[in-house]
């Protein structure tokens, strides 16, 4: 039982961490907190089931198609829900614009796909075991994304440009960095990461339109606990969240597990508003 809680907790924690990283990648280049991150995860599972389960495409073709769909939604998010808001003085309106887009995609998915959860196909034809592919695939995806982002940010010019925009967008613009192109690229990257999260966790979460709000909220928790823009903090907080949630499911179950998660979340934020891994805010005196 303990082994099952640990494995499932780490696996679901990796999915939450990937959604949190999706939030961070979009936020870093635009300073906009887009609520389409959970919708990207939901589409990864639904489209994966559609392409591989129903259309019987090979995984080598189905996965790239899912990632391309995530990238397209990232582009649509930037053009439709983010770019117009950045031109306004009331930039907090992104809360409404991105949430509205996420709800539209979710409802369209419910109409076309149905409101019932459907099984996600087995990606690899291997025997089931305690350490099954539904457990290690999210872990593998999380490791690949973290390693890929580290290489991107540290060893490429575009990665350093992302860091410059995230650190000081005004200075980056003054230096002539193409802010709009970088922002668009970041949303494409975020779309790929979010879709990969839903695809890798498809066997655990199933192909279900209702995963969108669940991933939106549970993906936000590691962002808040790990510190805004901190991918390493999001990974650590996501793993802690997954383990805590699975333990709460075992101990109290049902709706009470969600109550326990958000109660702990509120307590931690009251004690440390900047998050567990966030920098302490200096108060001028």
N, C-alpha and C positions, 0 to 999 in steps of 0.2 A: 504493500500500500504506500509506504513512504517513497519507494522507488518510483511508483506511478505518479505521485504528486510532484516529485522533483522533476521528472522528465517532462510531464505535461506542463508544469509551471514554467520551466525554462523555455520550452517551445512556444507557448503562448506569449511569454514575455518577450521573446525575439520578434514576434509579430507586432506587438505593441511598440517595441523599440523602433522597428522599421517605419511604422506610421509616424512616430515621433520625429524620426529623422526626416521624413517627408515634410512635416511641418517646418522643421528647422531649415531645410534647403530652400523652401519657398520664402521663408521669412528673411533669410540672410541677405538676399539680393534685392528685396523689395520693402522690407520692414512692414510687410502685410502678413497677418496671421490668417492663412486661407483655411476655411473649414471644408474644403474638398478633399482633404487627406484621407478621411475614412471612406469617402465615396470611391476614391481610387482603389483602396483595398478591396472594397466590395466588388468592383468591376473586375479586378484580377481573378477573383474566385468564380464569378458568373461567366465571364468570357472564357476562362480556362475550361470550365465544364462544357460550355457550348462548343468550343473548337475541338477539344480532345474527346469529350464524352459523347456528344451528339453527332458532330460532324466527322468524328473518328480521324482527325488529323494526327500525325505523329507529334510527339512532344517537341521534337526539334523544330517543327514549324509552328505549333500552337503557342509555345512560349514567346517567340519573337512577335507574333501577332498580338498577344496580350500586352507586351511591353510597348508596342507601337500604339495601341489603343490608349494606354496610360499616358504616353507622350502627347498624343493628340488632345486628350482632355486637359493636360497641363497647359498646352498652347491656348486652348479655348478659355481656360480659367484666367490666364494672363491678359488676353485680349478683351474678354467680355466683362470679367468681374473685378480685375485689378487695375488695368491701365486707366479706365475712366475715373476710378476713385482717386488715383494718385494725382490727377489734375485738379481735384477739389480741395478746398481748404479743410473740409470735414473728412479727413482721411479715415476716421473711425468707421465710416460707412462701409468699409470692406467687410465688416461683420455681417451686414445685411446682404451685400452683393454676393459674396462667396457662399454664404449659407443658402441663399436663394438658388444659386446654380447647383449646389449639392443636392438640394431637395428636388429640383427639377429632374436631375439625372436619376436620382433614387426612384422617383415616381414613374418615370419613363421605363426604368428597368422592371419595376413591379408590373407595369401594364404588358410589356413585351415578354418578360421571362416568367411571370407568375409570382404569387405571393407565398408559395410554399417552398420550404428549403429542399434543395435537391442534392443528391450525393455528388461528391467530386471524384473524378476517375483516379484510379491508381496510376501514378506516373511511371513507376518502374515495376516490372513483372518479377518481383522477388518475394519470397515467403515472409509472412508477418512475424514479428518478434517483439520483445519488450522495447527495444530501441528501433522502432519502426520508422519508415520513411516519413510518416506524418509528423514524427518528432524531430528527426535530424534534418529534414529539408528546410524548415524555418531557421534552424540554427545555421545551416550552411549558407542560406541566403543572407542572413544577418552578418555573418563573418565576411562574406564576399563584398557586401555593401560598405561595411566599415573600412575594410582594407582598401577597396577601390576609392573611397572618398579621401582616405589618408594619402594615397598615392597622387590623386588628382590635386589636392590642395597643396601638397608639399613639393611636387616634382614637375608641375606643368605651369605654363604661363597663365592659362585660363583659370586654373585653380587659385593662383596667387591673385588674379584679378577678382575672383569671387571673395577672397579674404579681405582684399582692399575695400570692396564695396560694402562688405559686412561690417568692417571696422569703422569706416568713416565715408559714407556715401557722398558727402559734399566735397571732401578732399579728392575722392576718386574721380568725380566729375570734373573738378578743376584740373586734374592731371590728364584729362582727355580720354578716360576709359569709356567705352561704349555701354553706358548703363542699361539702355533698353535691350540691347542684344544679350548682355549678360543676364538680365532679369528673365528674358525669354528662355535662355538656355537653362537657367536654374529651374524654371517651371517644367521644362521638358525632362530634366534629370529627376525632379521630384515625382513627376508622373510615372516614370519608369520604376522608381523605387517603391512607390505606393502600390502599383499594379503587381510588382514582384512579391510584395508582402502578402497580398491576397491570394496570389497563385501558389506560393510556397506553403501557405497555411490553409489551403483549400480543403484538405482532408479533415482538418480539425474543425474549421468553421462552417463547412459545407458551402454550397452555392446559394446564397440567400440575400435578397435585397435588403433585408433588415440588418445585415451586418454593417451597413454604412453608419447609422448613428452610434452603434456600439463601438466601432473602431474609432469614430470621431472623438468620442468621449474618453475611451480608455487610451487612445493614442495621445490625447492631450495631457493626461496625468504624468507620463514620463517627461514631457516637455517642461511642465511646471516644476516637477521635483528635480529634474536634472539641470535646470537652468536654460533659459531661452538661447537657442543657437549652439548649445553644447551637445554634440553628438555622443561623446563618451559618457557624459552624464545621463543622456537619454537612454543609452544602452544599459547602464547600471540600474537606473530607475525602472526601466521596462522589465528587466529580469526580476527585480524585487517585487514589482507589481504582479507579475505572472505567478510567482511562487506564493505570494500572499493570497491572491485570488483563489488559486487551486486549493490551498490549505483551508481557506474560509469555505469553499464549496464542500469540502470533506467534513468540516466541523459543524457548519450551520446549514449550508445548502440553500438553493433557491435564491429568492430575492434578498435574503438576509446576507448573502455573500457580497452582493453589490453594496448594500448598506454598510457593511464592515469596511469595504475598500474605500468608499468615499468618506467615511468617518475618519479613517486613518489618514487619508489625503488631506482633509481639512485640518486635522491636528498638526500634521507636519508643516503645512503652510503657515499656520498660526505661529508655530515655533520658529520657522525659518522661511519668511516670505520669498526670499530670493532663490529658494530651492536648495536641495542638498549639496549640489555641486556648483551652484551659482556664486558669483562674487558678491561679497557683502557690500551693500550700498552704503557709501560714505555720506554722512549727513553734514553739510556745511554749517559751521557755527561762526 
